[in-house]
Every structure is written in structure tokens, then in C-alpha cells.
Amino acid sequence: MAYETILYETRGKVALITLNRPKAMNALNAQLIAEVTDALTHVEQDPKLGASVITGSDKAFAAGADIKEMASLDFVQAYVGDFISPWDRVGQMRKPVIAAVAGYALGGGCELAMMCDFIIAAESAKFGQPEITLGVMPGAGGTQRLTRFVGKSKAMEMVLTGRLMKADEAERSGLVSRVVPSDELIGEALAAAEKIADFSQPIVMMAKESVNRSYETTLAEGVRFERRLFHAMFGTEDQKEGMDAFVDKRTPQFKNR
Ligand SMILES: CC(C)(O)CC(=O)SCCNC(=O)CCNC(=O)[C@H](O)C(C)(C)COP(=O)(O)OP(=O)(O)OC[C@H]1O[C@@H](n2cnc3c(N)ncnc32)[C@H](O)[C@@H]1OP(=O)(O)O
């Protein structure tokens, strides 16, 4: 597929999407978001693909929404045009998406990373919601997702002061799943994606849906939801294959059925 602001490649069962606006620190303009969502839709529709990785450059995962594109909007254009709504596609993906973050992940860049299922960070990563310095606040989920990741106190400080968080603090506070040396970032993220893609796709999708449900419901409702999906798994061939393979001491061959 030919894109202008992203690079898209597949490696076996995994798609790698690289944000590629190097002169603008991968600022997220409408075209780039349209290309990312198009690529993700392709991943969702391709039964051979089981997971994706979104990454940027060494300098920047993404420095936020494109300020130059956004600066002159008036209220009606912002409200009616709702330029952020296409970004929601990332959080609505049913197949797993991993963010591999090096350099700046600011504003919409941090929000995009948080829409993914988990974040692996290079030692160089810097996260922040500096929108307050531009006379606005986060608008792509930052006040909500960051608070759920790191808690109210740290989220409030970052949103109200614009302070950036380095990789080690991001790991300590639960924003990222782990920090790796910068030159190992893509390899580690792809290895995680490949591992996921080798498991049963429907089971992975149900597990993702169940974890995400915990953000939206009570503990009792969430546990009931988990139990329904867990029971449903016994209607799949892959549950039989996974458990039979364990008993037979062999590697399971999942068929995504
Ligand atoms: C989605 C919402 C609603 O939540 C809103 C947002 O995301 S608002 C955007 C929030 N992000 C920011 O405020 C970060 C803005 N960028 C920076 O602070 C800096 O660029 C930096 C700290 C990331 C890097 O600084 P530095 O190394 O000094 O590079 P620069 O010379 O500043 O940048 C190089 C080049 O990139 C352009 N750039 C950077 N960020 C953006 C952006 N968000 N939108 C548009 N363009 C951006 C910058 O203007 C430079 O381009 P030129 O002026 O040289 O053409």
C-alpha cells in the first residue's frame, strides 16, 4: 500500500506502522491519522495478521496533533469538524496494537500511544500532555486515559503544568509496560507482537476485550463478563488444541477457530 506519511509493512503475522513526518516531529495531521486508520482497518480485515506495532522515529514517536493545522480553527470548525474523532479507530481495534515509543510522545502523541494496548518505551522516551502551554487541554483522551494509567495526582500535575515524564518514571507509574535500550525497541515490540499473533486470534481478541471492559464497568460486572467469555472459549477448537497440546507435551497449532 502506498502511503505518504506512514510506512506500512507486514512481517509474517504482524504489521509494522511507522509514523513518518520527520520534518515535523511526526505531528499528527489529518492525512497521517487517515493513513494510520486505513492501515489498521487493513490489519483488522486481513485474517493472516494477528497484531500491529505503531512506532515513530528515534527523535519522536509523535509531537502531538499538528498545531499548524489546528491553530486557526474556530469553535464551530472544531466542534462540527471534530477532527479528533477519526483517531478513535485506534482504541476501537479488536486485534492488539502495541506502541513502540522512542523520543517525544507529547499531546496527541502520548494520547495515541495510550490508545494502544500497551506501550514499550525506549530509554529515550519522553511522555507529556503539554496542551496547557498552547492554551488548550488534551482532547484525544489524555485527561481520561493518563489518569487511569498513572493516577490522579501525577496526571493532574502533567496536565496542569505540562511537565514531561521520562521513560523510567513512566515505567514506575504504570504508563508503559517496560523500558528497553533504544536500539532494541523495534525488535522487542515486534517480538511481543509476533508472540501474540502466534496465539489463537479469537482468544486473544476476547482477552483484550475483557481487560478493556475493566475500564468501563464495576468489578462484579467485569468479572461476570470475563466468566461469560471464558466459558465461550470452550466452544473453540483452539481451546481443545491448546489444552490437548499441553497434555501431549507438544507445541499447539492454533487455527483461529
Ligand atoms: C490532540 C490534542 C487535542 O490533545 C492536542 C495536541 O496534541 S496539541 C500538540 C501538543 N504538542 C506539543 O505542544 C509539542 C509541540 N512541539 C514541541 O514542543 C517541540 O517541537 C519538541 C519539544 C517536540 C521538539 O523540539 P525541538 O527539538 O526544538 O524541535 P522543533 O524545532 O520545535 O520542531 C521541529 C519541527 O517540527 C515542528 N513541530 C513539532 N511539533 C509540532 C506539532 N505538534 N505540530 C506541528 N509542527 C510541529 C516544528 O514546528 C518544527 O518545524 P519547523 O517550524 O522547523 O518547520
The ligand as a Tripos MOL2 file, in Angstrom:
@<TRIPOS>MOLECULE
LIG
   55    57     1     0     0
SMALL
NO_CHARGES

@<TRIPOS>ATOM
      1 C1         -4.5950   16.1300   20.2480 C.3       1 LIG1
      2 C2         -4.7270   17.2400   21.2510 C.3       1 LIG1
      3 C3         -6.0950   17.7910   21.1810 C.3       1 LIG1
      4 O1         -4.5850   16.7010   22.5220 O.3       1 LIG1
      5 C4         -3.8220   18.3970   21.0260 C.3       1 LIG1
      6 C5         -2.3640   18.2710   20.7900 C.2       1 LIG1
      7 O2         -1.7400   17.2780   20.5760 O.2       1 LIG1
      8 S1         -1.6430   19.8000   20.8070 S.3       1 LIG1
      9 C6          0.0560   19.4520   20.4890 C.3       1 LIG1
     10 C7          0.7940   19.1060   21.7310 C.3       1 LIG1
     11 N1          2.2080   19.0160   21.4440 N.am      1 LIG1
     12 C8          3.0760   19.9810   21.7020 C.2       1 LIG1
     13 O3          2.7420   21.0130   22.2130 O.2       1 LIG1
     14 C9          4.5150   19.7180   21.3110 C.3       1 LIG1
     15 C10         4.9850   20.7280   20.2540 C.3       1 LIG1
     16 N2          6.3750   20.5170   19.9120 N.am      1 LIG1
     17 C11         7.3970   20.8300   20.7130 C.2       1 LIG1
     18 O4          7.2370   21.2430   21.8360 O.2       1 LIG1
     19 C12         8.7830   20.6550   20.1430 C.3       1 LIG1
     20 O5          8.6790   20.6120   18.7440 O.3       1 LIG1
     21 C13         9.5030   19.4030   20.6470 C.3       1 LIG1
     22 C14         9.8000   19.5280   22.1650 C.3       1 LIG1
     23 C15         8.6940   18.1360   20.3950 C.3       1 LIG1
     24 C16        10.8410   19.2560   19.8910 C.3       1 LIG1
     25 O6         11.5770   20.4640   19.9910 O.3       1 LIG1
     26 P1         12.8410   20.7060   19.0110 P.3       1 LIG1
     27 O7         13.7580   19.5440   19.0680 O.co2     1 LIG1
     28 O8         13.3920   22.0320   19.4060 O.co2     1 LIG1
     29 O9         12.2210   20.7260   17.5370 O.3       1 LIG1
     30 P2         11.3590   21.8860   16.8650 P.3       1 LIG1
     31 O10        12.2580   22.8110   16.1140 O.co2     1 LIG1
     32 O11        10.4300   22.5050   17.8640 O.co2     1 LIG1
     33 O12        10.4380   21.0480   15.8550 O.3       1 LIG1
     34 C17        10.9380   20.6100   14.6040 C.3       1 LIG1
     35 C18         9.8450   20.8630   13.5780 C.3       1 LIG1
     36 O13         8.6810   20.1440   13.9360 O.3       1 LIG1
     37 C19         7.5740   21.0080   14.0260 C.3       1 LIG1
     38 N3          6.6430   20.5100   15.0420 N.ar      1 LIG1
     39 C20         6.9330   19.9730   16.2170 C.ar      1 LIG1
     40 N4          5.8220   19.6510   16.8720 N.ar      1 LIG1
     41 C21         4.8020   20.0050   16.0830 C.ar      1 LIG1
     42 C22         3.3890   19.9280   16.2010 C.ar      1 LIG1
     43 N5          2.7960   19.3720   17.2950 N.pl3     1 LIG1
     44 N6          2.6330   20.4040   15.2110 N.ar      1 LIG1
     45 C23         3.1920   20.9300   14.1040 C.ar      1 LIG1
     46 N7          4.5250   21.0110   13.9190 N.ar      1 LIG1
     47 C24         5.3100   20.5630   14.9000 C.ar      1 LIG1
     48 C25         8.1990   22.3460   14.4200 C.3       1 LIG1
     49 O14         7.3130   23.3970   14.1390 O.3       1 LIG1
     50 C26         9.4330   22.3350   13.5540 C.3       1 LIG1
     51 O15         9.0770   22.6290   12.2290 O.3       1 LIG1
     52 P3          9.5920   23.9960   11.5360 P.3       1 LIG1
     53 O16         8.9880   25.1010   12.2960 O.co2     1 LIG1
     54 O17        11.0860   23.9500   11.6380 O.co2     1 LIG1
     55 O18         9.0820   23.9100   10.1290 O.co2     1 LIG1
@<TRIPOS>BOND
     1     1     2 1
     2     2     3 1
     3     2     4 1
     4     2     5 1
     5     5     6 1
     6     6     7 2
     7     6     8 1
     8     8     9 1
     9     9    10 1
    10    10    11 1
    11    11    12 1
    12    12    13 2
    13    12    14 1
    14    14    15 1
    15    15    16 1
    16    16    17 1
    17    17    18 2
    18    17    19 1
    19    19    20 1
    20    19    21 1
    21    21    22 1
    22    21    23 1
    23    21    24 1
    24    24    25 1
    25    25    26 1
    26    26    27 2
    27    26    28 1
    28    26    29 1
    29    29    30 1
    30    30    31 2
    31    30    32 1
    32    30    33 1
    33    33    34 1
    34    34    35 1
    35    35    36 1
    36    35    50 1
    37    36    37 1
    38    37    38 1
    39    37    48 1
    40    38    39 ar
    41    38    47 ar
    42    39    40 ar
    43    40    41 ar
    44    41    42 ar
    45    41    47 ar
    46    42    43 1
    47    42    44 ar
    48    44    45 ar
    49    45    46 ar
    50    46    47 ar
    51    48    49 1
    52    48    50 1
    53    50    51 1
    54    51    52 1
    55    52    53 2
    56    52    54 1
    57    52    55 1
@<TRIPOS>SUBSTRUCTURE
     1 LIG1         1 GROUP 0 **** ****
